[in-house]
Amino acid sequence: EKQLAKVVERAVTPLMNAQAIPGMAGGGIF
């Protein structure tokens, strides 16, 4: 479970940094 969390975090963080869209970041991911 911990490894999964790290993989997801590494996958999501770059996307958040590259294209910080409040709508997709707030509604889509969270």
CYANA upper distance limits for C-alpha pairs under 8 A (distance plus 0.5 A):
  1 GLU  CA      5 ALA  CA      6.76
  2 LYS  CA      6 LYS  CA      6.86
  3 GLN  CA      7 VAL  CA      6.71
  4 LEU  CA      8 VAL  CA      6.64
  5 ALA  CA      9 GLU  CA      6.49
  6 LYS  CA     10 ARG  CA      6.55
  7 VAL  CA     11 ALA  CA      6.64
  8 VAL  CA     12 VAL  CA      6.50
  9 GLU  CA     13 THR  CA      6.31
 10 ARG  CA     14 PRO  CA      7.45
 11 ALA  CA     15 LEU  CA      7.60
 12 VAL  CA     16 MET  CA      6.69
 13 THR  CA     17 ASN  CA      6.72
 14 PRO  CA     18 ALA  CA      6.34
 15 LEU  CA     19 GLN  CA      6.40
 15 LEU  CA     20 ALA  CA      8.01
 16 MET  CA     20 ALA  CA      5.57
 16 MET  CA     21 ILE  CA      8.20
 16 MET  CA     25 ALA  CA      7.45
 20 ALA  CA     25 ALA  CA      7.42
 21 ILE  CA     25 ALA  CA      6.26
 22 PRO  CA     26 GLY  CA      6.05
 22 PRO  CA     27 GLY  CA      8.36
 23 GLY  CA     27 GLY  CA      6.12
 23 GLY  CA     28 GLY  CA      7.73
 24 MET  CA     28 GLY  CA      5.15
 24 MET  CA     29 ILE  CA      7.25
 25 ALA  CA     29 ILE  CA      5.90
 25 ALA  CA     30 PHE  CA      7.22
 26 GLY  CA     30 PHE  CA      5.84
